[in-house]
Amino acid sequence: MIWKSEWKALVWITSGFLIAFFLPMGISRFDNAILEAFHLVKWYAQEHVILCLIPAFFIAGAIAVFISQESVMKYLGPTANKVVSYGVSSVSGSVLAVCSCTVLPLFSGIYRMGAGIGPATAFLYSGPAINVLAIILTARVLGAPLGIARAVGAILFAIIIGLVMHFLFRKEEAERKVGMMAMPEVEVKRPLWQNGIFFALMVAILVFANWGRPDTSSGIWFQIFAIKWMITGIAAIGLGFVLYRWFEIKLWKLLLIAVPVIIVAFTFPAIPLLSFAVGAVGLGIVTSTDKGEAEEWFGQTWDFTKQILPLLLFGVLAAGLLLGRPGGEGIIPSAWVDWAVGGNSLWSNLFASVVGAFMYFATLTEIPILQGLIGNGMGNGPALALLLSGPALSLPNMLVIRSVLGNKKTIAFILLVIIMSTICGMIFGSFF
C-alpha cells in the first residue's frame, strides 16, 4: 500500500497546510511577533555574521586542517591529562569574546579532531560564558557580587559539565577513543609555534573586530575600542605575512585581497564592516582557488558554514518570534517574564534558567537586558541563573549542537546547564 511509504510526506504536507490555514494574521501580538522575528534576524545578519561568524568559520576550518589530531588528543582527548584538558577548556572564554553561536564552529572543529566529550563541552560552555569584558561589565553595571559570582560559577560550571558529560557517555567515548587511535598518524608540516602565531592572529581579528563600545568614554576598555580597527588591521597584515611565508600562498594573490580592502577602507572610512567583508570574501576566493592546504582550509570552512549558518538564522528567527528583541515583544509577553522571575524561589530561578537558555544573547547584550529586568523587580538569584544559562545557550545554538553531538548528548548538555544555573541562582539569592 502506498501510504506505508508515504505517510511521513503526508504528515508534513498536512501540517504545513494546517499551519498556513490557521495562521493568526491580524492579531496584533502575532503580527508584531513576526516583525520582531525579522528585525532580529536582520540585526543578526548585519551585526554578527560578518564580524563574528565568518572569522569563526575560518578558524574552525583551520583547526580541522592545520592542527594535527595528535595535538588535540594530547591536550583535549579522552586520554589527556584531566587537569590540563579541563583547565585549558574551562578558561578558554577569557580570550574569546564570543557568544553562544560564534563558539559553535570552534567547538565543532575541536570535537571533530578528537577532543573528548568532556573537554569539548567544557569549551562549548566556557567560550561565551567567561568573556573577561562581560565579567567586568557585569560587576560594574550590576554590582561586584554578581560579577564575581558569574566568573566563579562559569569556570566551575565548565569543569563540572565537562566531567558529568564524560561520565554519562564514557562508553561511547571509549569506542570513539579506539577509533581515533586506529587512524593513521598525520605528518606535521610546520612547528607548533608557527601554527600558534597563525591562530593567535586570527583570534585577534575575531576579538578586536567585535570589541564593543563601553559605557564610559574613558579607561582602558574605551582606549582599546578607539583603536580596535587599527589593531584588527595590524593583525590582518600579520596574517597575510604568515600565509605568504609559512603557508606558501602567492604574494600577488594576497595583494589582490589587500588592494580592494585598502581602497574600500579609505573610500568608506565610516563603514569598517564593508572593508572587513571585502577582506573576508577575498580570503575565501584566494583559498578556494589555491592548491593544497589552502584549498582544503576553504573546503573545511565551507563545510562548517553550510552546516551551521542556516540553522543559526532559522533559530534566531524562531527566538525573535517567541521572545522578541531586547525591549520588544514576541508571542510570549515580556510582562510574563518579569512576573515569573521575581524573588528567589525554585520556580523563579528555574524559569530564568530556561528563558535564558532559549533566548538569544549577543555578546554583552545580556547586561542591559538584566539591568532592565532587575529594575522591574527581578531577584538576584534569577539574575545570576540567567547570566549563567543565557550566554552559553540559545535556541539557534541548540539546533547546531544537536547536528554535531546528536540528540542524547545535546539534551544532557542543555539539562546540565539549566539545572546547575538554577541551583547556583538559588544559593546566590539566599545570600544576596
C-alpha positions in Angstrom: 0.0 0.0 0.0 1.4 3.4 -1.0 0.6 5.1 2.4 3.1 2.8 4.1 6.0 4.6 2.4 4.4 8.0 2.0 2.9 8.7 5.4 5.7 10.9 6.5 5.3 13.2 3.5 1.6 13.3 4.1 2.1 14.4 7.7 4.5 17.1 6.7 2.3 18.4 3.9 -0.9 18.3 6.1 0.9 20.0 9.0 2.1 22.8 6.7 -1.3 23.3 5.3 -3.0 23.5 8.7 -0.4 25.9 10.0 -0.9 28.1 6.9 -4.7 27.8 7.1 -4.9 28.8 10.7 -2.2 31.5 10.9 -3.5 34.1 13.3 -2.8 37.0 11.0 -4.5 40.2 12.0 -3.9 39.6 15.7 -1.7 42.5 16.9 0.6 40.4 19.1 1.2 37.8 16.4 1.8 40.4 13.7 4.2 42.3 15.9 6.0 39.0 16.8 6.5 38.4 13.0 8.1 41.8 12.7 10.2 41.2 15.8 11.5 37.9 14.3 12.5 39.5 11.0 14.0 42.6 12.8 16.1 40.3 15.0 17.3 38.1 12.1 18.2 41.3 10.1 20.1 42.7 13.0 21.9 39.4 13.5 22.9 39.2 9.8 24.1 42.8 9.8 25.9 42.9 13.1 27.0 39.4 13.8 27.5 37.2 10.8 30.3 39.1 9.0 32.4 40.1 12.1 31.8 37.1 14.3 30.8 34.0 12.4 32.9 34.3 9.2 36.2 34.7 11.2 35.0 31.8 13.5 34.3 29.6 10.4 37.8 30.3 9.1 39.3 29.5 12.5 37.3 26.3 12.7 38.3 25.3 9.2 42.0 26.0 10.1 41.6 23.8 13.2 40.4 20.9 11.1 43.3 21.3 8.6 46.3 22.7 10.4 46.0 21.3 13.9 47.2 17.7 14.0 44.9 15.2 15.6 47.8 14.1 17.8 47.9 17.7 19.3 44.1 17.7 20.0 44.3 14.2 21.5 47.3 15.1 23.6 45.7 18.1 25.3 41.9 17.6 25.0 41.4 13.9 24.0 40.0 11.2 26.2 43.4 10.1 27.4 44.7 13.6 28.0 45.8 14.8 31.5 42.5 15.8 33.1 43.9 18.8 34.9 45.4 20.2 31.6 42.4 19.4 29.4 39.7 20.7 31.7 41.9 23.6 32.8 42.5 24.8 29.2 38.9 24.3 28.1 37.3 25.9 31.1 39.1 29.2 30.8 39.1 29.5 27.0 36.4 32.1 27.1 38.7 34.5 28.8 40.5 35.1 25.5 37.5 34.6 23.2 34.8 37.4 23.1 32.3 35.1 21.5 28.6 34.4 22.0 26.7 31.1 22.1 26.6 30.9 18.3 30.1 32.1 17.4 31.7 29.5 19.6 29.9 26.7 17.7 32.3 26.4 14.7 35.2 26.4 17.1 33.6 23.7 19.3 32.7 21.6 16.2 36.2 21.9 14.9 38.0 20.6 18.1 35.4 17.9 18.6 35.8 16.5 15.1 39.5 16.5 15.6 39.2 14.1 18.5 38.7 16.2 21.6 36.9 14.2 24.3 33.2 15.0 25.0 34.2 16.4 28.4 36.8 19.0 27.4 34.8 19.8 24.2 31.6 20.6 26.2 33.6 22.4 28.8 34.9 24.6 26.0 31.4 24.9 24.5 30.1 26.3 27.8 33.1 28.4 28.7 33.6 30.1 25.4 30.7 32.5 25.7 30.3 32.4 29.5 33.8 33.6 30.7 34.3 36.6 28.4 36.6 38.9 30.5 34.9 42.1 29.3 31.5 40.7 30.1 32.5 39.7 33.6 34.0 43.2 34.2 30.9 45.0 32.8 28.6 42.7 34.9 30.5 43.7 38.1 30.4 47.4 37.1 26.8 47.6 35.9 25.1 45.0 38.0 27.3 45.0 41.1 30.5 43.3 42.2 28.7 40.3 43.8 27.0 39.3 40.6 30.2 39.8 38.6 32.3 37.7 40.9 29.6 35.0 41.2 29.3 34.9 37.4 33.1 34.4 36.9 33.5 31.8 39.6 30.3 30.0 38.6 31.1 29.9 34.9 34.5 28.4 35.5 33.2 25.8 37.9 30.3 25.0 35.6 32.5 24.4 32.6 34.6 21.8 34.6 31.6 20.1 36.2 29.6 20.0 33.0 32.5 18.5 31.2 33.1 15.9 33.9 29.5 14.9 34.0 29.2 14.7 30.2 32.3 12.5 30.2 30.8 10.2 32.9 27.4 9.9 31.2 28.8 9.0 27.8 32.0 7.2 28.9 31.2 4.0 26.9 30.7 5.9 23.7 33.9 7.9 24.4 35.8 4.6 24.9 34.6 3.4 21.5 35.4 6.8 19.9 38.9 6.7 21.5 39.6 3.3 19.9 38.5 4.7 16.5 40.7 7.7 16.9 43.8 5.7 17.9 43.3 3.5 14.9 43.6 6.4 12.5 47.0 6.9 10.7 49.5 9.3 12.2 49.4 12.7 10.5 52.7 14.3 9.3 53.3 17.7 10.9 54.4 20.2 8.3 55.1 23.2 10.5 56.3 23.6 14.1 53.8 24.3 16.8 55.0 27.9 17.3 54.2 28.8 13.7 50.7 27.4 14.0 50.3 29.2 17.3 51.1 32.6 15.7 48.7 31.8 12.9 45.8 31.1 15.2 46.7 33.9 17.5 46.4 36.4 14.7 43.0 35.0 13.6 41.7 35.1 17.2 43.0 38.7 17.5 41.0 39.6 14.4 37.9 38.0 15.8 38.2 39.6 19.3 39.1 43.1 18.3 36.7 43.4 15.3 33.9 42.6 17.8 35.2 44.8 20.7 32.1 46.6 21.9 31.9 50.3 23.0 32.0 50.6 26.8 29.5 52.7 28.7 32.1 55.4 29.5 34.4 57.4 27.3 37.5 56.8 29.4 39.6 54.0 30.7 41.5 51.1 29.1 38.4 49.4 27.6 37.4 52.6 25.7 41.0 53.2 24.6 41.1 49.8 23.1 37.7 50.4 21.5 39.0 53.6 20.0 41.8 51.8 18.1 40.2 48.5 17.6 40.2 48.7 13.8 43.8 49.7 13.8 44.6 46.6 15.9 42.4 44.5 13.6 44.2 45.8 10.6 47.6 45.1 12.0 46.5 41.5 12.9 45.2 41.1 9.3 48.6 42.3 7.9 50.3 39.9 10.1 48.0 37.1 9.0 48.8 37.9 5.3 52.6 37.7 6.0 52.2 34.4 7.8 50.1 33.0 4.8 52.8 34.1 2.4 55.9 32.9 4.4 54.6 29.7 6.1 51.6 28.6 4.1 53.0 29.3 0.6 50.2 31.4 -0.7 51.5 33.6 -3.6 52.2 37.2 -2.8 50.3 38.5 -5.8 47.1 36.7 -4.6 47.4 38.3 -1.1 47.8 41.7 -2.8 44.6 41.1 -4.7 42.9 40.9 -1.3 44.8 43.8 0.3 44.3 46.4 -2.5 40.5 46.3 -2.6 40.4 46.3 1.2 42.6 49.5 1.4 40.5 51.2 -1.4 37.2 50.5 0.3 38.6 51.4 3.8 39.7 54.9 2.6 36.6 55.4 0.4 34.1 54.4 3.2 36.0 55.1 6.5 32.8 55.3 8.5 31.8 51.8 7.4 34.6 49.5 8.5 32.2 46.5 8.2 32.4 46.9 4.4 36.2 46.6 4.1 36.1 43.7 6.6 33.6 41.9 4.4 35.7 42.6 1.3 38.7 41.1 3.0 36.7 38.0 4.1 35.4 37.5 0.6 38.9 37.9 -0.9 40.4 35.4 1.5 37.6 33.0 0.6 38.3 33.4 -3.2 42.1 33.0 -2.7 41.9 29.9 -0.6 39.3 28.3 -2.7 41.3 28.7 -5.9 44.7 27.8 -4.4 46.0 24.3 -4.3 46.9 22.0 -1.4 46.4 23.2 2.2 44.7 26.5 1.4 42.1 24.8 -0.7 41.5 22.2 2.0 41.2 25.1 4.5 38.5 26.7 2.5 36.7 23.4 2.0 36.5 22.8 5.7 35.4 26.4 6.3 32.7 26.0 3.7 31.5 22.7 5.3 31.1 24.4 8.7 29.3 27.3 7.0 26.8 25.0 5.3 26.2 23.0 8.4 25.8 25.9 10.9 24.7 29.1 9.3 21.2 28.0 8.1 20.4 26.5 11.5 21.5 29.7 13.3 19.5 32.0 11.1 16.4 29.8 11.5 16.9 29.6 15.2 17.3 33.4 15.5 14.1 33.8 13.6 12.3 31.4 15.9 13.7 33.1 19.0 12.6 36.5 17.8 9.1 35.2 17.1 8.7 33.7 20.5 10.6 36.3 22.7 11.1 39.4 20.5 14.2 41.6 20.5 15.6 43.1 23.7 12.9 45.6 24.7 10.5 44.2 22.2 7.5 41.9 22.4 7.2 38.4 20.8 4.4 35.9 21.2 5.4 35.4 24.8 4.7 38.7 26.6 7.7 40.2 28.4 5.4 41.0 31.4 5.1 37.3 31.9 8.9 37.0 32.1 9.1 39.9 34.6 6.4 38.4 36.8 7.9 35.0 36.7 11.5 35.9 37.8 10.8 38.0 40.9 12.0 36.7 44.3 14.3 33.7 44.8 12.0 30.7 44.6 12.9 27.5 42.9 10.3 28.4 40.2 11.8 31.8 39.5 15.3 30.5 39.3 14.3 27.6 37.1 12.2 29.9 34.9 15.1 32.4 34.5 17.4 29.5 33.5 15.0 28.1 30.9 14.2 31.5 29.4 17.9 32.4 29.3 18.7 29.0 27.7 16.3 29.5 24.8 16.7 33.3 24.3 19.5 34.5 22.1 22.0 36.9 23.6 24.8 38.5 21.6 28.0 39.2 23.5 27.3 41.7 26.3 23.7 42.3 25.5 22.6 40.2 28.5 23.9 43.0 30.8 21.5 45.9 29.7 18.6 43.3 29.5 19.2 42.2 33.1 19.6 45.8 34.2 16.1 46.5 33.0 14.7 43.3 34.5 16.3 43.9 37.9 14.9 47.4 37.8 11.5 45.8 37.3 11.8 43.5 40.3 13.9 40.6 39.1 15.6 38.9 42.0 19.4 38.5 42.3 19.2 34.7 42.2 17.2 34.5 38.9 19.6 37.2 37.6 22.6 35.0 38.1 20.7 32.0 36.8 20.0 33.8 33.6 23.6 35.1 33.4 24.9 31.5 33.7 22.5 29.9 31.2 21.8 32.7 28.8 25.1 33.5 27.1 26.0 29.7 27.0 22.8 28.5 25.3 20.2 29.7 22.8 17.7 28.1 20.5 19.9 28.6 17.5 22.9 27.2 19.5 20.9 24.1 20.5 20.0 23.3 16.9 23.6 23.3 15.8 24.8 21.3 18.9 22.3 18.6 18.0 23.8 18.3 14.5 27.2 17.8 16.0 26.5 15.7 19.1 23.2 14.1 18.4 20.0 14.1 20.5 21.1 12.4 23.7 24.3 14.4 24.3 22.6 17.7 23.4 19.7 17.1 25.8 22.1 16.1 28.5 24.2 19.3 28.0 21.1 21.6 28.0 19.7 20.0 31.1 23.0 20.3 32.9 23.3 24.0 32.1 19.7 24.7 33.2 19.8 22.6 36.4 23.2 24.0 37.6 22.2 27.5 36.7 19.0 27.1 38.8 20.9 25.7 41.8 23.6 28.4 41.7 20.9 31.1 41.4 19.1 29.8 44.5 22.3 29.6 46.5 23.4 33.1 45.4 19.9 34.5 46.0 19.8 33.2 49.6 22.9 35.3 50.4 22.3 38.4 48.4 
